[in-house]
Amino acid sequence: MTEFLCGLDAAVAVVGGKWKPLVLWALSVQPRRTGELRRELAGVSEKVLIQQLRELERDGVVRRVVHDQVPPKVVYSLTDDGAELERALRPLGDWGEERIVEINSARQGA
């Protein structure tokens, strides 16, 4: 079992990686199926997306509901903790949005 150094360490462990914050953002708009998430998050492979969704589900921020039909319909949504986490990430997204031009410029010059 992993022991975290502090709350920030625990939070970063939950949202760490390129795709998890983007999954939380997409699910904050509305529940989605896997295919919808893949189309919205251009560049993510199905394997990586499913892995990230499983980890988010394990950590209690994403809910997975399987509808009993043929073919099976699986819908992902945020739990209350997931919605709270997404709200906590919004200021970080705002910070990036305000500086996106400078960040892109600095990375192209590096």
N, C-alpha and C positions, 0 to 999 in steps of 0.2 A: 504494500500500500504506500502511495506517495504521500509524503508530508510536505505541506507547502510552507514557505517561509513567512508569507503574509497574505492578506486578501488579494492584493494585486497579482501575486504569483498564482493563486488559485484561479482568478478571473482570466488571466492570460492563458492558462492551461486549457480553459474551456473554449476560448475564441481564437486560440493560436492557429496560424496558417492563413493562406491567401483566401480560401473559400468560405470559411465559417462565418465571418462577419457579413459577407455578401449573402449567404443563405439566410441569416437572421434578418437582414434588411428586406430581402424578397418576401419572406414569410410574414413580415410585419404588415405588408400591404394586404395580403390575403393568403389563406391556405392554398397549397399547390401540390400537384402531382410531380413525380420525379421528372418526367419529360418536360413539364412546364418550367421547372427550375433549370434544367439543362439548356433550354432555349434562352432563358433570361440571362443566365450566367455563361455567356459565350466563352469558350475555351476550356471549360471544365470537362473532364472525361466522365463517363457514367460511373466507372469504377471509383474514382476519387470522390465524386459527389455522394455516392451511396456510403462510402466509408465515412465521410464527414457527417452525413446525416445520422448514421449509427452512433457516432461519437457524441453528437449533440443530443441525441435521444438518451444515450447512457447517462449524460450529465444533467438530464432533467430540464433541458431548455427547448426541446422539440418533441412534439407528440406525433406518433405514427398511428394512423387509423387505417385498418384494412377493411374494405367493404366487401361483404360476401356476395360476389357476383362473378360471372365469367365473361371476359377475363377479370382477374382480381383488380380492384381499384384501390390504390394506396394513396392516401392524402396526408401531407405533412402540415403541421401548424405549430405555432409557438405556444408553449405553456405560459402560465402567469410569470414564472421566473424568466422564461425566454423573452417575453415582452418587456419585462423590467430591464433585462440585460441589453436588449436592442435600444431602449431609451437611453441607457447609460452610454452607449456607443455613439449616439447622435452627435454630441459635441466634438468627438474625434473626427467624424465625417465632415462636420461643418468646418473644422480647422483645415482639413485637407482640401476641401472645396475652395476655401479662400486662398489657398496657396498652391493650387494645382499647377498653374503656369510656372511659378518659380521652381517647384519641385521637378517638373519635366525638364526645364531649362538646365537646372543644376545637374541632373542625371545625364543629359545629353552631352554636357561639357566634361563630364568625368572620364 
